[in-house]
Amino acid sequence: GSEMRVVHPEFLPDPSLSREEMETLQRELAALARFEDDLGFDPADLRLPEVVEGSDQSGLTAGGETGEGGPTVVGVDQAFLDDRAISAVVAVRDGRVVERVGGSAPLKIPYIPGLLSFREGGAIVDALERLTVDPDLLVVDGSGRIHFRQAGLATHVGVLFDLPAVGVAKGLLCGTL
């Protein structure tokens, strides 16, 4: 495959925007986002990759494509190193890791609840643009629709790349269970 490209560059997270401009951008991208479950496959049917104790899993990534026909699910997570955001991206198809890439970007703003994509989005874009497989679904460590403006990190990344994206957050940003 070829590398992924941002489809909606007007929504690239710009940490130099004011808080009001960031929130306005989020409202605009949430209005463009589609929140229907029309994947064409049931995520419950997907197989997780098997982790082999003591293996570095490198044999699973050679060549990228496996030739099998299931959907490609891409997991996205971030970490921080000094003054940089680091993004790790892992693509899984038919229970096998088919590609792993990383990206980074300088941290230019502090963590502000509800504006995570402006802090971490640059690293995610950097990593996803290195991906050579075509994702059918992104699974992002962060909120998606359950966000003040329905524009959490997952929504933001999904709209940027025009891909289905699900947010899997460690905590509830807003609302109650």
Number of C-alpha atoms within 10 A of each C-alpha: 9 10 11 17 16 17 14 14 11 11 18 19 23 17 19 11 12 10 13 9 12 20 17 13 20 25 16 14 23 20 12 12 20 16 14 7 9 9 12 8 12 10 11 6 7 16 13 13 15 10 11 8 7 6 8 9 15 11 10 17 17 12 9 16 16 15 8 9 9 15 19 21 26 25 20 23 18 19 12 14 10 7 10 16 21 22 24 18 23 21 25 25 24 18 14 19 26 25 21 21 17 21 19 22 20 16 21 15 13 11 13 11 11 20 23 18 27 24 22 28 26 23 25 25 23 18 23 27 18 17 23 18 21 16 20 18 19 23 20 25 17 24 27 26 20 18 20 18 17 21 28 28 30 29 31 28 30 27 23 21 20 17 19 23 26 23 21 18 16 9 8 13 15 12 8 5 4
